[in-house]
């Protein structure tokens, strides 16, 4: 297989911004009561499942385990709709992520529901987090870093 470029080295200023965005998202998810770091990690995993990003799945499953996520919930994430292991707030966030990643529009009723459940800051950070992991998934699809090389 062709060795791909080191995308961090090729555009360091951009990646500094993306890494700063990750730091801000982590801090904000921890501070906003309607979110929480667990939701952030679940989003990263679910979006990476949808986008079939093995590198990101490996990275974020390891990080989720370090944060105390259980094997049962990690295994059930791909079928979260049918699992009793996820809270209502987690379900709302996961459904929203799937909605956005699938390219569906957000009608007024759905927007109002999400706003009522997450608040203005929560909905904004939720949307940015979904966009961020989708962006990382696409970078990995192009540059193909070795799975496990983040460690």
C-alpha positions in Angstrom: 0.0 0.0 0.0 1.2 3.5 -0.8 2.5 5.4 2.2 0.4 8.5 2.6 1.6 11.9 3.8 1.7 13.1 7.4 -1.2 15.5 7.2 -0.4 17.0 10.6 3.1 18.0 9.2 1.7 19.2 5.9 -0.8 21.7 7.4 0.3 22.3 11.0 -1.6 25.5 11.6 -4.9 24.0 10.5 -4.4 21.0 12.7 -3.5 23.2 15.7 -6.9 24.8 15.2 -8.7 21.4 14.9 -7.0 20.1 18.1 -7.9 23.3 19.9 -11.5 22.7 18.7 -11.4 19.3 20.3 -10.1 20.7 23.5 -12.9 23.3 23.6 -15.5 20.7 22.8 -14.3 18.5 25.6 -14.4 21.4 28.1 -17.8 22.6 26.9 -19.5 19.1 26.9 -18.2 18.7 30.5 -19.7 22.0 31.5 -23.1 22.0 29.8 -25.5 19.9 31.9 -27.6 18.8 28.9 -24.4 17.2 27.3 -21.6 15.7 29.3 -18.4 14.0 28.2 -20.1 10.6 27.8 -22.3 12.0 25.1 -19.3 13.4 23.3 -17.5 10.1 23.2 -20.7 8.2 22.2 -21.1 10.7 19.3 -17.6 10.3 18.2 -18.0 6.5 18.2 -21.4 6.4 16.5 -20.5 8.9 13.7 -17.2 6.9 13.2 -19.3 3.7 12.9 -21.5 5.3 10.3 -18.5 6.7 8.4 -16.7 3.3 8.7 -13.5 4.9 10.2 -11.5 2.2 11.8 -8.8 4.5 13.1 -11.3 6.8 14.8 -13.2 3.8 16.2 -10.0 2.4 17.7 -9.0 5.8 19.2 -12.4 6.8 20.6 -13.3 3.3 22.0 -9.9 3.4 23.9 -10.7 6.9 25.1 -14.2 6.0 26.1 -13.0 2.9 28.1 -10.5 5.2 29.9 -13.4 7.5 30.8 -15.3 4.6 32.3 -17.5 3.6 29.4 -18.7 -0.1 29.7 -18.1 -2.9 27.2 -21.8 -3.5 27.1 -22.7 0.0 26.0 -19.8 0.1 23.5 -21.1 -3.2 21.9 -24.7 -2.0 21.9 -23.9 1.4 20.4 -24.4 0.2 16.8 -28.0 -0.9 17.8 -28.6 1.8 20.4 -32.3 2.3 19.3 -33.1 -1.2 20.6 -30.9 -1.1 23.7 -32.1 -0.1 27.2 -28.5 0.9 28.1 -28.7 4.5 26.9 -30.4 7.5 28.5 -33.0 9.6 26.9 -30.6 12.4 26.4 -28.0 10.1 24.9 -30.7 8.7 22.5 -31.6 12.3 21.4 -28.0 13.1 20.7 -27.3 9.9 18.8 -30.5 10.3 16.7 -29.5 13.9 15.9 -26.0 12.7 14.9 -27.4 10.0 12.6 -29.8 12.6 11.2 -27.1 15.1 10.4 -24.5 12.6 9.1 -27.2 11.1 6.8 -27.8 14.6 5.3 -31.4 15.0 6.3 -32.7 18.5 6.7 -33.7 19.8 10.2 -37.3 20.9 10.0 -38.7 23.4 12.5 -40.4 20.8 14.7 -37.2 18.8 15.1 -35.1 21.9 15.7 -37.5 23.0 18.4 -37.3 19.5 20.1 -33.5 19.5 20.1 -33.4 23.1 21.3 -35.8 22.3 24.2 -33.7 19.3 25.2 -30.2 20.7 24.8 -30.6 24.5 25.0 -28.9 27.0 22.7 -25.3 26.3 23.7 -25.9 22.6 24.0 -27.4 22.3 20.5 -24.7 24.5 19.0 -21.9 22.4 20.6 -23.6 19.2 19.7 -23.8 20.2 16.1 -20.1 21.3 16.0 -19.0 18.1 17.6 -20.9 16.0 15.0 -19.3 18.1 12.3 -15.8 17.8 13.9 -15.8 14.0 14.1 -17.1 13.8 10.6 -14.3 16.0 9.4 -11.7 13.8 11.2 -13.3 10.7 9.7 -12.8 12.1 6.2 -9.2 13.1 6.9 -8.4 9.6 8.0 -10.2 8.2 4.9 -7.8 10.2 2.7 -4.5 9.9 4.6 -5.0 6.4 6.2 -2.9 6.6 9.4 -2.2 3.2 10.9 -4.9 2.0 13.2 -3.5 2.2 16.8 -0.8 4.7 15.8 -2.4 7.4 18.0 -1.2 5.7 21.2 
